[in-house]
Amino acid sequence: MKPDEQTKKQPEKDEQAKPKNERFLILHNDDHHSFDYVIEALIHVCEHDPEQATQCTLITHYKGKCDVKKGSFNYLSPMKKALTARELTATID
């Protein structure tokens, strides 16, 4: 194998290590909902434990957004719909 061929194949291995269908459910900050409301939503919708939901809520508040779940689009889509049904702002990236 030539040196050029080795460098060409290296990025392919790195790309294969990360699944291409992996997405993130992102919760965005708003000024309308209480911490308790958002925490309860994350516990119910995303199946977070109370500590994880609290941490995600604080990160969202201070940083403007937080990835609260990862997985395929089909896995995350119902959770996004459930969060938006609770009038929270969520996206899948």
PDB file of N, CA, C and O in Angstrom, chain B, residues numbered from 101:
ATOM      1  N   MET B 101       0.840  -1.173   0.000  1.00  0.00           N
ATOM      2  CA  MET B 101       0.000   0.000   0.000  1.00  0.00           C
ATOM      3  C   MET B 101       0.892   1.245   0.000  1.00  0.00           C
ATOM      4  O   MET B 101       1.878   1.321   0.733  1.00  0.00           O
ATOM      5  N   LYS B 102       0.534   2.182  -0.810  1.00  0.00           N
ATOM      6  CA  LYS B 102       1.299   3.420  -0.912  1.00  0.00           C
ATOM      7  C   LYS B 102       0.949   4.340   0.248  1.00  0.00           C
ATOM      8  O   LYS B 102      -0.153   4.246   0.788  1.00  0.00           O
ATOM      9  N   PRO B 103       1.863   5.235   0.649  1.00  0.00           N
ATOM     10  CA  PRO B 103       1.583   6.168   1.737  1.00  0.00           C
ATOM     11  C   PRO B 103       0.334   7.016   1.484  1.00  0.00           C
ATOM     12  O   PRO B 103      -0.410   7.314   2.418  1.00  0.00           O
ATOM     13  N   ASP B 104       0.098   7.405   0.227  1.00  0.00           N
ATOM     14  CA  ASP B 104      -1.088   8.209  -0.084  1.00  0.00           C
ATOM     15  C   ASP B 104      -2.375   7.438   0.199  1.00  0.00           C
ATOM     16  O   ASP B 104      -3.364   8.011   0.656  1.00  0.00           O
ATOM     17  N   GLU B 105      -2.351   6.142  -0.075  1.00  0.00           N
ATOM     18  CA  GLU B 105      -3.532   5.332   0.164  1.00  0.00           C
ATOM     19  C   GLU B 105      -3.820   5.198   1.660  1.00  0.00           C
ATOM     20  O   GLU B 105      -4.981   5.149   2.066  1.00  0.00           O
ATOM     21  N   GLN B 106      -2.775   5.141   2.475  1.00  0.00           N
ATOM     22  CA  GLN B 106      -2.967   5.050   3.923  1.00  0.00           C
ATOM     23  C   GLN B 106      -3.622   6.310   4.464  1.00  0.00           C
ATOM     24  O   GLN B 106      -4.520   6.225   5.302  1.00  0.00           O
ATOM     25  N   THR B 107      -3.194   7.463   4.007  1.00  0.00           N
ATOM     26  CA  THR B 107      -3.788   8.706   4.506  1.00  0.00           C
ATOM     27  C   THR B 107      -5.213   8.868   4.015  1.00  0.00           C
ATOM     28  O   THR B 107      -6.030   9.486   4.697  1.00  0.00           O
ATOM     29  N   LYS B 108      -5.526   8.331   2.859  1.00  0.00           N
ATOM     30  CA  LYS B 108      -6.897   8.422   2.350  1.00  0.00           C
ATOM     31  C   LYS B 108      -7.836   7.540   3.166  1.00  0.00           C
ATOM     32  O   LYS B 108      -8.989   7.910   3.386  1.00  0.00           O
ATOM     33  N   LYS B 109      -7.366   6.394   3.613  1.00  0.00           N
ATOM     34  CA  LYS B 109      -8.230   5.475   4.349  1.00  0.00           C
ATOM     35  C   LYS B 109      -8.395   5.874   5.803  1.00  0.00           C
ATOM     36  O   LYS B 109      -9.387   5.488   6.421  1.00  0.00           O
ATOM     37  N   GLN B 110      -7.487   6.617   6.366  1.00  0.00           N
ATOM     38  CA  GLN B 110      -7.552   7.008   7.773  1.00  0.00           C
ATOM     39  C   GLN B 110      -8.817   7.801   8.099  1.00  0.00           C
ATOM     40  O   GLN B 110      -9.488   7.459   9.072  1.00  0.00           O
ATOM     41  N   PRO B 111      -9.185   8.845   7.340  1.00  0.00           N
ATOM     42  CA  PRO B 111     -10.407   9.575   7.668  1.00  0.00           C
ATOM     43  C   PRO B 111     -11.656   8.701   7.595  1.00  0.00           C
ATOM     44  O   PRO B 111     -12.615   8.922   8.334  1.00  0.00           O
ATOM     45  N   GLU B 112     -11.645   7.708   6.704  1.00  0.00           N
ATOM     46  CA  GLU B 112     -12.805   6.836   6.597  1.00  0.00           C
ATOM     47  C   GLU B 112     -13.037   6.079   7.900  1.00  0.00           C
ATOM     48  O   GLU B 112     -14.182   5.913   8.322  1.00  0.00           O
ATOM     49  N   LYS B 113     -11.968   5.621   8.541  1.00  0.00           N
ATOM     50  CA  LYS B 113     -12.098   4.913   9.812  1.00  0.00           C
ATOM     51  C   LYS B 113     -12.665   5.844  10.883  1.00  0.00           C
ATOM     52  O   LYS B 113     -13.506   5.429  11.680  1.00  0.00           O
ATOM     53  N   ASP B 114     -12.212   7.094  10.907  1.00  0.00           N
ATOM     54  CA  ASP B 114     -12.727   8.057  11.878  1.00  0.00           C
ATOM     55  C   ASP B 114     -14.204   8.331  11.643  1.00  0.00           C
ATOM     56  O   ASP B 114     -14.969   8.458  12.598  1.00  0.00           O
ATOM     57  N   GLU B 115     -14.611   8.423  10.391  1.00  0.00           N
ATOM     58  CA  GLU B 115     -16.006   8.675  10.070  1.00  0.00           C
ATOM     59  C   GLU B 115     -16.876   7.486  10.463  1.00  0.00           C
ATOM     60  O   GLU B 115     -18.016   7.667  10.893  1.00  0.00           O
ATOM     61  N   GLN B 116     -16.349   6.277  10.320  1.00  0.00           N
ATOM     62  CA  GLN B 116     -17.121   5.097  10.669  1.00  0.00           C
ATOM     63  C   GLN B 116     -17.302   4.971  12.178  1.00  0.00           C
ATOM     64  O   GLN B 116     -18.264   4.351  12.633  1.00  0.00           O
ATOM     65  N   ALA B 117     -16.406   5.539  12.945  1.00  0.00           N
ATOM     66  CA  ALA B 117     -16.511   5.457  14.402  1.00  0.00           C
ATOM     67  C   ALA B 117     -17.728   6.224  14.912  1.00  0.00           C
ATOM     68  O   ALA B 117     -18.310   5.842  15.927  1.00  0.00           O
ATOM     69  N   LYS B 118     -18.118   7.287  14.234  1.00  0.00           N
ATOM     70  CA  LYS B 118     -19.280   8.080  14.635  1.00  0.00           C
ATOM     71  C   LYS B 118     -20.454   7.719  13.731  1.00  0.00           C
ATOM     72  O   LYS B 118     -20.371   7.897  12.515  1.00  0.00           O
ATOM     73  N   PRO B 119     -21.543   7.215  14.301  1.00  0.00           N
ATOM     74  CA  PRO B 119     -22.698   6.878  13.478  1.00  0.00           C
ATOM     75  C   PRO B 119     -23.240   8.106  12.753  1.00  0.00           C
ATOM     76  O   PRO B 119     -23.362   9.184  13.335  1.00  0.00           O
ATOM     77  N   LYS B 120     -23.558   7.927  11.491  1.00  0.00           N
ATOM     78  CA  LYS B 120     -24.033   9.054  10.689  1.00  0.00           C
ATOM     79  C   LYS B 120     -25.450   9.464  11.060  1.00  0.00           C
ATOM     80  O   LYS B 120     -25.846  10.602  10.809  1.00  0.00           O
ATOM     81  N   ASN B 121     -26.217   8.561  11.650  1.00  0.00           N
ATOM     82  CA  ASN B 121     -27.601   8.893  11.990  1.00  0.00           C
ATOM     83  C   ASN B 121     -27.753   9.421  13.413  1.00  0.00           C
ATOM     84  O   ASN B 121     -28.876   9.621  13.877  1.00  0.00           O
ATOM     85  N   GLU B 122     -26.642   9.650  14.111  1.00  0.00           N
ATOM     86  CA  GLU B 122     -26.706  10.159  15.481  1.00  0.00           C
ATOM     87  C   GLU B 122     -27.035  11.646  15.474  1.00  0.00           C
ATOM     88  O   GLU B 122     -26.352  12.445  14.832  1.00  0.00           O
ATOM     89  N   ARG B 123     -28.080  12.000  16.189  1.00  0.00           N
ATOM     90  CA  ARG B 123     -28.531  13.383  16.284  1.00  0.00           C
ATOM     91  C   ARG B 123     -28.660  13.760  17.749  1.00  0.00           C
ATOM     92  O   ARG B 123     -28.550  12.917  18.639  1.00  0.00           O
ATOM     93  N   PHE B 124     -28.898  15.055  17.979  1.00  0.00           N
ATOM     94  CA  PHE B 124     -29.069  15.550  19.340  1.00  0.00           C
ATOM     95  C   PHE B 124     -30.387  16.292  19.453  1.00  0.00           C
ATOM     96  O   PHE B 124     -30.746  17.079  18.577  1.00  0.00           O
ATOM     97  N   LEU B 125     -31.104  16.038  20.533  1.00  0.00           N
ATOM     98  CA  LEU B 125     -32.292  16.808  20.874  1.00  0.00           C
ATOM     99  C   LEU B 125     -31.811  17.982  21.716  1.00  0.00           C
ATOM    100  O   LEU B 125     -31.261  17.801  22.803  1.00  0.00           O
ATOM    101  N   ILE B 126     -32.025  19.181  21.200  1.00  0.00           N
ATOM    102  CA  ILE B 126     -31.532  20.393  21.838  1.00  0.00           C
ATOM    103  C   ILE B 126     -32.702  21.139  22.472  1.00  0.00           C
ATOM    104  O   ILE B 126     -33.703  21.419  21.812  1.00  0.00           O
ATOM    105  N   LEU B 127     -32.568  21.455  23.750  1.00  0.00           N
ATOM    106  CA  LEU B 127     -33.542  22.294  24.449  1.00  0.00           C
ATOM    107  C   LEU B 127     -33.001  23.716  24.457  1.00  0.00           C
ATOM    108  O   LEU B 127     -31.852  23.946  24.833  1.00  0.00           O
ATOM    109  N   HIS B 128     -33.834  24.674  24.040  1.00  0.00           N
ATOM    110  CA  HIS B 128     -33.427  26.080  23.970  1.00  0.00           C
ATOM    111  C   HIS B 128     -34.057  26.861  25.123  1.00  0.00           C
ATOM    112  O   HIS B 128     -35.158  26.551  25.578  1.00  0.00           O
ATOM    113  N   ASN B 129     -33.345  27.861  25.574  1.00  0.00           N
ATOM    114  CA  ASN B 129     -33.801  28.682  26.695  1.00  0.00           C
ATOM    115  C   ASN B 129     -34.976  29.569  26.281  1.00  0.00           C
ATOM    116  O   ASN B 129     -35.070  30.007  25.134  1.00  0.00           O
ATOM    117  N   ASP B 130     -35.848  29.817  27.219  1.00  0.00           N
ATOM    118  CA  ASP B 130     -36.900  30.823  27.044  1.00  0.00           C
ATOM    119  C   ASP B 130     -37.099  31.545  28.371  1.00  0.00           C
ATOM    120  O   ASP B 130     -36.556  31.128  29.394  1.00  0.00           O
ATOM    121  N   ASP B 131     -37.853  32.594  28.358  1.00  0.00           N
ATOM    122  CA  ASP B 131     -38.093  33.375  29.578  1.00  0.00           C
ATOM    123  C   ASP B 131     -39.501  33.162  30.125  1.00  0.00           C
ATOM    124  O   ASP B 131     -39.992  33.976  30.907  1.00  0.00           O
ATOM    125  N   HIS B 132     -40.150  32.081  29.720  1.00  0.00           N
ATOM    126  CA  HIS B 132     -41.563  31.903  30.063  1.00  0.00           C
ATOM    127  C   HIS B 132     -41.830  30.800  31.077  1.00  0.00           C
ATOM    128  O   HIS B 132     -42.815  30.864  31.813  1.00  0.00           O
ATOM    129  N   HIS B 133     -40.974  29.797  31.127  1.00  0.00           N
ATOM    130  CA  HIS B 133     -41.267  28.632  31.956  1.00  0.00           C
ATOM    131  C   HIS B 133     -40.354  28.585  33.181  1.00  0.00           C
ATOM    132  O   HIS B 133     -39.196  29.002  33.142  1.00  0.00           O
ATOM    133  N   SER B 134     -40.914  28.067  34.257  1.00  0.00           N
ATOM    134  CA  SER B 134     -40.145  27.961  35.499  1.00  0.00           C
ATOM    135  C   SER B 134     -39.175  26.780  35.419  1.00  0.00           C
ATOM    136  O   SER B 134     -39.331  25.881  34.593  1.00  0.00           O
ATOM    137  N   PHE B 135     -38.184  26.806  36.287  1.00  0.00           N
ATOM    138  CA  PHE B 135     -37.234  25.703  36.370  1.00  0.00           C
ATOM    139  C   PHE B 135     -37.975  24.400  36.666  1.00  0.00           C
ATOM    140  O   PHE B 135     -37.702  23.374  36.042  1.00  0.00           O
ATOM    141  N   ASP B 136     -38.903  24.437  37.609  1.00  0.00           N
ATOM    142  CA  ASP B 136     -39.630  23.220  37.978  1.00  0.00           C
ATOM    143  C   ASP B 136     -40.414  22.647  36.802  1.00  0.00           C
ATOM    144  O   ASP B 136     -40.471  21.430  36.625  1.00  0.00           O
ATOM    145  N   TYR B 137     -41.018  23.522  35.997  1.00  0.00           N
ATOM    146  CA  TYR B 137     -41.781  23.076  34.836  1.00  0.00           C
ATOM    147  C   TYR B 137     -40.870  22.350  33.839  1.00  0.00           C
ATOM    148  O   TYR B 137     -41.222  21.282  33.338  1.00  0.00           O
ATOM    149  N   VAL B 138     -39.707  22.929  33.555  1.00  0.00           N
ATOM    150  CA  VAL B 138     -38.780  22.332  32.593  1.00  0.00           C
ATOM    151  C   VAL B 138     -38.206  21.027  33.146  1.00  0.00           C
ATOM    152  O   VAL B 138     -38.079  20.047  32.412  1.00  0.00           O
ATOM    153  N   ILE B 139     -37.865  21.009  34.412  1.00  0.00           N
ATOM    154  CA  ILE B 139     -37.342  19.792  35.037  1.00  0.00           C
ATOM    155  C   ILE B 139     -38.360  18.666  34.932  1.00  0.00           C
ATOM    156  O   ILE B 139     -38.015  17.549  34.547  1.00  0.00           O
ATOM    157  N   GLU B 140     -39.605  18.950  35.271  1.00  0.00           N
ATOM    158  CA  GLU B 140     -40.654  17.923  35.186  1.00  0.00           C
ATOM    159  C   GLU B 140     -40.838  17.431  33.751  1.00  0.00           C
ATOM    160  O   GLU B 140     -41.054  16.240  33.525  1.00  0.00           O
ATOM    161  N   ALA B 141     -40.755  18.339  32.786  1.00  0.00           N
ATOM    162  CA  ALA B 141     -40.894  17.948  31.377  1.00  0.00           C
ATOM    163  C   ALA B 141     -39.765  17.005  30.970  1.00  0.00           C
ATOM    164  O   ALA B 141     -40.008  16.003  30.298  1.00  0.00           O
ATOM    165  N   LEU B 142     -38.539  17.317  31.370  1.00  0.00           N
ATOM    166  CA  LEU B 142     -37.411  16.460  31.015  1.00  0.00           C
ATOM    167  C   LEU B 142     -37.505  15.088  31.686  1.00  0.00           C
ATOM    168  O   LEU B 142     -37.140  14.075  31.091  1.00  0.00           O
ATOM    169  N   ILE B 143     -37.988  15.063  32.907  1.00  0.00           N
ATOM    170  CA  ILE B 143     -38.172  13.784  33.606  1.00  0.00           C
ATOM    171  C   ILE B 143     -39.216  12.945  32.886  1.00  0.00           C
ATOM    172  O   ILE B 143     -39.007  11.755  32.653  1.00  0.00           O
ATOM    173  N   HIS B 144     -40.328  13.555  32.535  1.00  0.00           N
ATOM    174  CA  HIS B 144     -41.428  12.816  31.916  1.00  0.00           C
ATOM    175  C   HIS B 144     -41.131  12.448  30.458  1.00  0.00           C
ATOM    176  O   HIS B 144     -41.320  11.300  30.058  1.00  0.00           O
ATOM    177  N   VAL B 145     -40.673  13.408  29.675  1.00  0.00           N
ATOM    178  CA  VAL B 145     -40.507  13.196  28.236  1.00  0.00           C
ATOM    179  C   VAL B 145     -39.217  12.450  27.908  1.00  0.00           C
ATOM    180  O   VAL B 145     -39.233  11.503  27.123  1.00  0.00           O
ATOM    181  N   CYS B 146     -38.112  12.865  28.496  1.00  0.00           N
ATOM    182  CA  CYS B 146     -36.801  12.301  28.153  1.00  0.00           C
ATOM    183  C   CYS B 146     -36.340  11.215  29.109  1.00  0.00           C
ATOM    184  O   CYS B 146     -35.274  10.627  28.922  1.00  0.00           O
ATOM    185  N   GLU B 147     -37.142  10.947  30.133  1.00  0.00           N
ATOM    186  CA  GLU B 147     -36.834   9.931  31.133  1.00  0.00           C
ATOM    187  C   GLU B 147     -35.530  10.222  31.873  1.00  0.00           C
ATOM    188  O   GLU B 147     -34.771   9.313  32.210  1.00  0.00           O
ATOM    189  N   HIS B 148     -35.288  11.516  32.120  1.00  0.00           N
ATOM    190  CA  HIS B 148     -34.134  11.905  32.932  1.00  0.00           C
ATOM    191  C   HIS B 148     -34.434  11.644  34.400  1.00  0.00           C
ATOM    192  O   HIS B 148     -35.593  11.664  34.815  1.00  0.00           O
ATOM    193  N   ASP B 149     -33.399  11.401  35.179  1.00  0.00           N
ATOM    194  CA  ASP B 149     -33.605  11.382  36.620  1.00  0.00           C
ATOM    195  C   ASP B 149     -33.606  12.843  37.091  1.00  0.00           C
ATOM    196  O   ASP B 149     -33.164  13.716  36.345  1.00  0.00           O
ATOM    197  N   PRO B 150     -34.081  13.129  38.285  1.00  0.00           N
ATOM    198  CA  PRO B 150     -34.194  14.528  38.724  1.00  0.00           C
ATOM    199  C   PRO B 150     -32.878  15.309  38.664  1.00  0.00           C
ATOM    200  O   PRO B 150     -32.875  16.484  38.297  1.00  0.00           O
ATOM    201  N   GLU B 151     -31.773  14.675  39.019  1.00  0.00           N
ATOM    202  CA  GLU B 151     -30.482  15.376  38.990  1.00  0.00           C
ATOM    203  C   GLU B 151     -30.083  15.744  37.558  1.00  0.00           C
ATOM    204  O   GLU B 151     -29.643  16.865  37.300  1.00  0.00           O
ATOM    205  N   GLN B 152     -30.237  14.808  36.642  1.00  0.00           N
ATOM    206  CA  GLN B 152     -29.887  15.079  35.243  1.00  0.00           C
ATOM    207  C   GLN B 152     -30.793  16.166  34.665  1.00  0.00           C
ATOM    208  O   GLN B 152     -30.320  17.048  33.948  1.00  0.00           O
ATOM    209  N   ALA B 153     -32.080  16.110  34.969  1.00  0.00           N
ATOM    210  CA  ALA B 153     -33.012  17.121  34.478  1.00  0.00           C
ATOM    211  C   ALA B 153     -32.663  18.498  35.026  1.00  0.00           C
ATOM    212  O   ALA B 153     -32.747  19.494  34.307  1.00  0.00           O
ATOM    213  N   THR B 154     -32.274  18.558  36.290  1.00  0.00           N
ATOM    214  CA  THR B 154     -31.881  19.826  36.906  1.00  0.00           C
ATOM    215  C   THR B 154     -30.631  20.382  36.234  1.00  0.00           C
ATOM    216  O   THR B 154     -30.564  21.572  35.925  1.00  0.00           O
ATOM    217  N   GLN B 155     -29.644  19.523  36.008  1.00  0.00           N
ATOM    218  CA  GLN B 155     -28.411  19.970  35.363  1.00  0.00           C
ATOM    219  C   GLN B 155     -28.677  20.482  33.949  1.00  0.00           C
ATOM    220  O   GLN B 155     -28.151  21.526  33.562  1.00  0.00           O
ATOM    221  N   CYS B 156     -29.485  19.763  33.177  1.00  0.00           N
ATOM    222  CA  CYS B 156     -29.805  20.200  31.812  1.00  0.00           C
ATOM    223  C   CYS B 156     -30.560  21.526  31.828  1.00  0.00           C
ATOM    224  O   CYS B 156     -30.339  22.377  30.966  1.00  0.00           O
ATOM    225  N   THR B 157     -31.441  21.704  32.797  1.00  0.00           N
ATOM    226  CA  THR B 157     -32.192  22.953  32.913  1.00  0.00           C
ATOM    227  C   THR B 157     -31.260  24.117  33.227  1.00  0.00           C
ATOM    228  O   THR B 157     -31.402  25.197  32.654  1.00  0.00           O
ATOM    229  N   LEU B 158     -30.315  23.907  34.127  1.00  0.00           N
ATOM    230  CA  LEU B 158     -29.352  24.966  34.459  1.00  0.00           C
ATOM    231  C   LEU B 158     -28.446  25.301  33.272  1.00  0.00           C
ATOM    232  O   LEU B 158     -28.184  26.474  33.005  1.00  0.00           O
ATOM    233  N   ILE B 159     -27.973  24.289  32.567  1.00  0.00           N
ATOM    234  CA  ILE B 159     -27.143  24.531  31.382  1.00  0.00           C
ATOM    235  C   ILE B 159     -27.941  25.317  30.343  1.00  0.00           C
ATOM    236  O   ILE B 159     -27.425  26.264  29.749  1.00  0.00           O
ATOM    237  N   THR B 160     -29.185  24.931  30.124  1.00  0.00           N
ATOM    238  CA  THR B 160     -30.032  25.635  29.166  1.00  0.00           C
ATOM    239  C   THR B 160     -30.205  27.083  29.571  1.00  0.00           C
ATOM    240  O   THR B 160     -30.143  27.978  28.728  1.00  0.00           O
ATOM    241  N   HIS B 161     -30.420  27.319  30.843  1.00  0.00           N
ATOM    242  CA  HIS B 161     -30.628  28.685  31.339  1.00  0.00           C
ATOM    243  C   HIS B 161     -29.385  29.548  31.143  1.00  0.00           C
ATOM    244  O   HIS B 161     -29.480  30.680  30.667  1.00  0.00           O
ATOM    245  N   TYR B 162     -28.228  29.019  31.507  1.00  0.00           N
ATOM    246  CA  TYR B 162     -27.009  29.827  31.471  1.00  0.00           C
ATOM    247  C   TYR B 162     -26.311  29.860  30.113  1.00  0.00           C
ATOM    248  O   TYR B 162     -25.671  30.857  29.778  1.00  0.00           O
ATOM    249  N   LYS B 163     -26.422  28.803  29.335  1.00  0.00           N
ATOM    250  CA  LYS B 163     -25.730  28.746  28.043  1.00  0.00           C
ATOM    251  C   LYS B 163     -26.659  29.004  26.858  1.00  0.00           C
ATOM    252  O   LYS B 163     -26.194  29.208  25.737  1.00  0.00           O
ATOM    253  N   GLY B 164     -27.969  28.996  27.102  1.00  0.00           N
ATOM    254  CA  GLY B 164     -28.921  29.262  26.024  1.00  0.00           C
ATOM    255  C   GLY B 164     -29.483  28.019  25.369  1.00  0.00           C
ATOM    256  O   GLY B 164     -30.532  28.072  24.728  1.00  0.00           O
ATOM    257  N   LYS B 165     -28.792  26.894  25.526  1.00  0.00           N
ATOM    258  CA  LYS B 165     -29.286  25.628  24.984  1.00  0.00           C
ATOM    259  C   LYS B 165     -28.506  24.480  25.601  1.00  0.00           C
ATOM    260  O   LYS B 165     -27.431  24.667  26.170  1.00  0.00           O
ATOM    261  N   CYS B 166     -29.075  23.288  25.473  1.00  0.00           N
ATOM    262  CA  CYS B 166     -28.415  22.099  26.012  1.00  0.00           C
ATOM    263  C   CYS B 166     -28.897  20.887  25.225  1.00  0.00           C
ATOM    264  O   CYS B 166     -30.088  20.760  24.938  1.00  0.00           O
ATOM    265  N   ASP B 167     -27.964  19.991  24.876  1.00  0.00           N
ATOM    266  CA  ASP B 167     -28.393  18.742  24.248  1.00  0.00           C
ATOM    267  C   ASP B 167     -28.853  17.801  25.363  1.00  0.00           C
ATOM    268  O   ASP B 167     -28.069  17.398  26.222  1.00  0.00           O
ATOM    269  N   VAL B 168     -30.120  17.467  25.326  1.00  0.00           N
ATOM    270  CA  VAL B 168     -30.731  16.707  26.415  1.00  0.00           C
ATOM    271  C   VAL B 168     -30.854  15.215  26.113  1.00  0.00           C
ATOM    272  O   VAL B 168     -31.102  14.417  27.016  1.00  0.00           O
ATOM    273  N   LYS B 169     -30.683  14.840  24.852  1.00  0.00           N
ATOM    274  CA  LYS B 169     -30.783  13.422  24.471  1.00  0.00           C
ATOM    275  C   LYS B 169     -30.087  13.243  23.132  1.00  0.00           C
ATOM    276  O   LYS B 169     -30.054  14.168  22.321  1.00  0.00           O
ATOM    277  N   LYS B 170     -29.531  12.058  22.894  1.00  0.00           N
ATOM    278  CA  LYS B 170     -28.962  11.776  21.588  1.00  0.00           C
ATOM    279  C   LYS B 170     -29.483  10.451  21.074  1.00  0.00           C
ATOM    280  O   LYS B 170     -29.827   9.554  21.844  1.00  0.00           O
ATOM    281  N   GLY B 171     -29.535  10.344  19.746  1.00  0.00           N
ATOM    282  CA  GLY B 171     -30.029   9.130  19.117  1.00  0.00           C
ATOM    283  C   GLY B 171     -30.416   9.406  17.682  1.00  0.00           C
ATOM    284  O   GLY B 171     -30.063  10.446  17.126  1.00  0.00           O
ATOM    285  N   SER B 172     -31.134   8.489  17.087  1.00  0.00           N
ATOM    286  CA  SER B 172     -31.564   8.658  15.703  1.00  0.00           C
ATOM    287  C   SER B 172     -32.701   9.677  15.637  1.00  0.00           C
ATOM    288  O   SER B 172     -33.339   9.978  16.646  1.00  0.00           O
ATOM    289  N   PHE B 173     -32.940  10.194  14.458  1.00  0.00           N
ATOM    290  CA  PHE B 173     -34.026  11.159  14.268  1.00  0.00           C
ATOM    291  C   PHE B 173     -35.365  10.538  14.678  1.00  0.00           C
ATOM    292  O   PHE B 173     -36.175  11.183  15.345  1.00  0.00           O
ATOM    293  N   ASN B 174     -35.591   9.292  14.279  1.00  0.00           N
ATOM    294  CA  ASN B 174     -36.860   8.622  14.597  1.00  0.00           C
ATOM    295  C   ASN B 174     -37.049   8.441  16.106  1.00  0.00           C
ATOM    296  O   ASN B 174     -38.176   8.489  16.598  1.00  0.00           O
ATOM    297  N   TYR B 175     -35.965   8.235  16.830  1.00  0.00           N
ATOM    298  CA  TYR B 175     -36.025   8.087  18.289  1.00  0.00           C
ATOM    299  C   TYR B 175     -36.316   9.432  18.956  1.00  0.00           C
ATOM    300  O   TYR B 175     -37.091   9.501  19.909  1.00  0.00           O
ATOM    301  N   LEU B 176     -35.690  10.504  18.449  1.00  0.00           N
ATOM    302  CA  LEU B 176     -35.808  11.821  19.077  1.00  0.00           C
ATOM    303  C   LEU B 176     -37.073  12.584  18.683  1.00  0.00           C
ATOM    304  O   LEU B 176     -37.550  13.424  19.447  1.00  0.00           O
ATOM    305  N   SER B 177     -37.609  12.307  17.525  1.00  0.00           N
ATOM    306  CA  SER B 177     -38.744  13.073  17.010  1.00  0.00           C
ATOM    307  C   SER B 177     -39.957  13.094  17.949  1.00  0.00           C
ATOM    308  O   SER B 177     -40.521  14.167  18.162  1.00  0.00           O
ATOM    309  N   PRO B 178     -40.384  11.963  18.517  1.00  0.00           N
ATOM    310  CA  PRO B 178     -41.520  12.017  19.453  1.00  0.00           C
ATOM    311  C   PRO B 178     -41.229  12.845  20.704  1.00  0.00           C
ATOM    312  O   PRO B 178     -42.123  13.496  21.244  1.00  0.00           O
ATOM    313  N   MET B 179     -39.979  12.818  21.161  1.00  0.00           N
ATOM    314  CA  MET B 179     -39.603  13.614  22.336  1.00  0.00           C
ATOM    315  C   MET B 179     -39.647  15.106  22.005  1.00  0.00           C
ATOM    316  O   MET B 179     -40.103  15.914  22.814  1.00  0.00           O
ATOM    317  N   LYS B 180     -39.177  15.464  20.822  1.00  0.00           N
ATOM    318  CA  LYS B 180     -39.233  16.864  20.399  1.00  0.00           C
ATOM    319  C   LYS B 180     -40.685  17.331  20.347  1.00  0.00           C
ATOM    320  O   LYS B 180     -41.015  18.416  20.827  1.00  0.00           O
ATOM    321  N   LYS B 181     -41.537  16.513  19.766  1.00  0.00           N
ATOM    322  CA  LYS B 181     -42.964  16.870  19.672  1.00  0.00           C
ATOM    323  C   LYS B 181     -43.587  17.012  21.060  1.00  0.00           C
ATOM    324  O   LYS B 181     -44.401  17.907  21.285  1.00  0.00           O
ATOM    325  N   ALA B 182     -43.213  16.143  21.978  1.00  0.00           N
ATOM    326  CA  ALA B 182     -43.749  16.216  23.337  1.00  0.00           C
ATOM    327  C   ALA B 182     -43.271  17.474  24.059  1.00  0.00           C
ATOM    328  O   ALA B 182     -44.037  18.096  24.794  1.00  0.00           O
ATOM    329  N   LEU B 183     -42.010  17.851  23.854  1.00  0.00           N
ATOM    330  CA  LEU B 183     -41.502  19.077  24.482  1.00  0.00           C
ATOM    331  C   LEU B 183     -42.160  20.315  23.880  1.00  0.00           C
ATOM    332  O   LEU B 183     -42.514  21.246  24.603  1.00  0.00           O
ATOM    333  N   THR B 184     -42.322  20.326  22.559  1.00  0.00           N
ATOM    334  CA  THR B 184     -42.967  21.484  21.934  1.00  0.00           C
ATOM    335  C   THR B 184     -44.454  21.537  22.278  1.00  0.00           C
ATOM    336  O   THR B 184     -45.036  22.620  22.328  1.00  0.00           O
ATOM    337  N   ALA B 185     -45.069  20.392  22.514  1.00  0.00           N
ATOM    338  CA  ALA B 185     -46.462  20.383  22.959  1.00  0.00           C
ATOM    339  C   ALA B 185     -46.599  21.019  24.342  1.00  0.00           C
ATOM    340  O   ALA B 185     -47.662  21.528  24.697  1.00  0.00           O
ATOM    341  N   ARG B 186     -45.530  20.984  25.108  1.00  0.00           N
ATOM    342  CA  ARG B 186     -45.490  21.642  26.418  1.00  0.00           C
ATOM    343  C   ARG B 186     -45.000  23.087  26.304  1.00  0.00           C
ATOM    344  O   ARG B 186     -44.680  23.729  27.304  1.00  0.00           O
ATOM    345  N   GLU B 187     -44.949  23.581  25.073  1.00  0.00           N
ATOM    346  CA  GLU B 187     -44.562  24.950  24.745  1.00  0.00           C
ATOM    347  C   GLU B 187     -43.091  25.255  25.060  1.00  0.00           C
ATOM    348  O   GLU B 187     -42.725  26.407  25.291  1.00  0.00           O
ATOM    349  N   LEU B 188     -42.263  24.222  25.066  1.00  0.00           N
ATOM    350  CA  LEU B 188     -40.817  24.402  25.188  1.00  0.00           C
ATOM    351  C   LEU B 188     -40.230  24.421  23.780  1.00  0.00           C
ATOM    352  O   LEU B 188     -40.799  23.844  22.853  1.00  0.00           O
ATOM    353  N   THR B 189     -39.105  25.078  23.631  1.00  0.00           N
ATOM    354  CA  THR B 189     -38.451  25.165  22.321  1.00  0.00           C
ATOM    355  C   THR B 189     -37.395  24.092  22.236  1.00  0.00           C
ATOM    356  O   THR B 189     -36.458  24.059  23.033  1.00  0.00           O
ATOM    357  N   ALA B 190     -37.553  23.204  21.252  1.00  0.00           N
ATOM    358  CA  ALA B 190     -36.605  22.105  21.067  1.00  0.00           C
ATOM    359  C   ALA B 190     -36.358  21.901  19.575  1.00  0.00           C
ATOM    360  O   ALA B 190     -37.243  22.104  18.744  1.00  0.00           O
ATOM    361  N   THR B 191     -35.146  21.499  19.265  1.00  0.00           N
ATOM    362  CA  THR B 191     -34.783  21.180  17.883  1.00  0.00           C
ATOM    363  C   THR B 191     -33.980  19.892  17.868  1.00  0.00           C
ATOM    364  O   THR B 191     -33.461  19.449  18.892  1.00  0.00           O
ATOM    365  N   ILE B 192     -33.890  19.307  16.693  1.00  0.00           N
ATOM    366  CA  ILE B 192     -33.042  18.131  16.490  1.00  0.00           C
ATOM    367  C   ILE B 192     -31.926  18.546  15.543  1.00  0.00           C
ATOM    368  O   ILE B 192     -32.179  18.974  14.417  1.00  0.00           O
ATOM    369  N   ASP B 193     -30.714  18.417  16.000  1.00  0.00           N
ATOM    370  CA  ASP B 193     -29.544  18.763  15.179  1.00  0.00           C
ATOM    371  C   ASP B 193     -28.702  17.545  14.916  1.00  0.00           C
ATOM    372  O   ASP B 193     -27.676  17.637  14.243  1.00  0.00           O
TER     373      ASP B 193
END
